Amino acid sequence: MRACPRASGRTDRNVDVDVHGTVAGGFEPVREAFARNFDRLGDRGAAVAVYRDGHRVVDLWAGVKDVDGTAPWRRDTAQVVRSATKGVAAAVLLVLHGRGELDLDAPVAAYWPEFKAHGKERLLVRHVLNHRAGLPVLDEPLTPAEAADPERAAEAVAAQAPVWEPGTDHGYHALTYGWLLDELVRRVTGRGSGEWIASEIAGPLGLDLWVGLPAAQAHRVGTVGRIEGPEPSGTLRARPKRSVTDAYADPASLTRRAFAAISPFPDQNDPGFRAAALPAANGVATADGLARFYASLIGPVDGVRLLDAAGVARARAEESAGPDRVLVVGTRFGLGYMLHGSASPLLGPGSFGHPGRGGSLGFADPESGLAFGYVTNGFRRTVTADPRAQSLIRAVRQALAA
């Protein structure tokens, strides 16, 4: 591994940035792309990590811990990763299936009898993971306090009528995904998903990753906020399609209602929000924690592997594809994971992972043995393909092709 020399760049706040960390020989393009994200794309504080065949080959961080602060980002700085949490949560159900404790093709109501209401008797566990459950919205949104109460949230989704027949179409379950998954885990294991992740995933792998941040770790987490940055020189700025713009502007659309299932949406810098276990939206992780997690899905990491080959095949087999009734663009999903495609371009056709709205991303590519994690404190107006993460992915491709 090679230590990084100082990479001088300018952010939108005109702050010089030092890139810290190491890269293995051949992965220098990733360091260069990471520095350019500060220079050209407005990053204020961020980290990226890459594993190959279970070994760390990129470990970089730079900038400031708080998006509006001056304290330096350190190697152990963590951030809220929003929907990148979904990829971690999905592994819980896949591992339980692999252990024979949960059947992906069983009705949800087989584990959760109260869920049968409003014609949901035939809604399958796999429909929760592949966004075909028909439950992306709540007719009565939850308050932040209700959303953090597992019993109240479970009651709300159990009582909700589907907006399409389960299994017949797909649409991104931005927030309800977490409550559906969490209650399934509780019914099967007696533990919440955050507790299960801590004991069965993060603990054995030594991950800096939490769904429900412990108070003892709160000092490591920086504040996040919105940033704006120019597009890379020589590229065209992608303009949203009118249909997408209209969907986000219409309070009655599935798009707006899905993202408003908690109303008002909590302040992501609020310690109470971070301490709650919301497996669709509020995981906290370092870049290394995300990358190491994905590395353990596709191979052993220090002797620990979460999924066998059959589990990996399930995770990335296409379950949903085409126009997404919530995101209003074409999306592809396996069981809990976004797949490589135009809405979420990853490393290659076999890649699977999950972005977080605003920038964060984690994924694995079994063909190359590569796992990737990127976290940032600067949220851009992106849901899937953030330009900073994409610049790093292009650099990884360049390194692999060399």
Secondary structure by P-SEA (a helix, b strand, c coil): cccccccccccccbbbbbbbccccccaaaaaaaaaaaaaccccccbbbbbbccccccbbbbbccccccccccccccccccccccaaaaaaaaaaaaaaacccccccccccccccccccccccccaaaaaacccccccccccccccccccaaaaaaaaaaccccccccccccccccaaaaaaaaaaaacccccaaaaaaccccccccccccccccccccccbbbbbbbbbbcccccccccccaaaaaaaaccccaaaaaaacccccccccccccccccccccbbbbcaaaaaaaaaaacccccccccccaaaaaaaccccccccccccccbbbbcccccccccccccccccccccccccccbbbbbccccbbbbbbbccccccccccaaaaaaaaaaaaaaac
